[in-house]
Amino acid sequence: MTATRQTRAVDADPQTRTGDRSRAPDEHQAIDPAQRLADSFKGAMAAVRRMRGRETRRHDELGDAQYGLLFSLCERHQMSSGELSAAADLSPASVTEMLDGLAAAGLVERSRSQRDRRVVLTSLTERGRGLVEERRARFEPRYRAALAGFSDEELLTTAAVLERLRELFDEPEEATQRS
């Protein structure tokens, strides 16, 4: 990590930005990259939880989980409830309840699969697609700005690290104990 990257990593630390420098490395202290990654990952996960906690609970507004379903449907034309459940990391019961509300709001439509009549497929309506595009247009510039200054190589390395962590967390604990 270059001096510029070390500075950026410290500057990106929420604790140093808010004035709490108790955990900020001093210039003579070596940074343990694995610990720094763990701290940043925990901070990012906490920020996601806070974002979800800020969701409005008003009847007429969607929450992050509902948008997650809509974004999943935008990426794939049609999905079963089971596929949506896995994609959004939600229980099947939660997905079914959310889809009921999204269908009532005219954002999704459901139909029986032509191949297997037992399967109900969900797809976005034009209104639902418009809502996804509107939200993407609001968030995309902020997302791109947050990543500005990182090279493609750095972003791809970060993606590989996050994928490895996902695999680690998805791995059953019993498998790690046998190794």
Secondary structure as GFF3:
##gff-version 3
##sequence-region A 1 179
A	DSSP	alpha_helix	3	12	.	.	.	ID=ss1
A	DSSP	alpha_helix	14	17	.	.	.	ID=ss2
A	DSSP	alpha_helix	33	53	.	.	.	ID=ss3
A	DSSP	alpha_helix	64	75	.	.	.	ID=ss4
A	DSSP	beta_strand	79	80	.	.	.	ID=ss5
A	DSSP	alpha_helix	81	88	.	.	.	ID=ss6
A	DSSP	alpha_helix	92	104	.	.	.	ID=ss7
A	DSSP	beta_strand	108	112	.	.	.	ID=ss8
A	DSSP	beta_strand	120	124	.	.	.	ID=ss9
A	DSSP	alpha_helix	126	147	.	.	.	ID=ss10
A	DSSP	alpha_helix	152	170	.	.	.	ID=ss11
A	DSSP	alpha_helix	173	178	.	.	.	ID=ss12
###
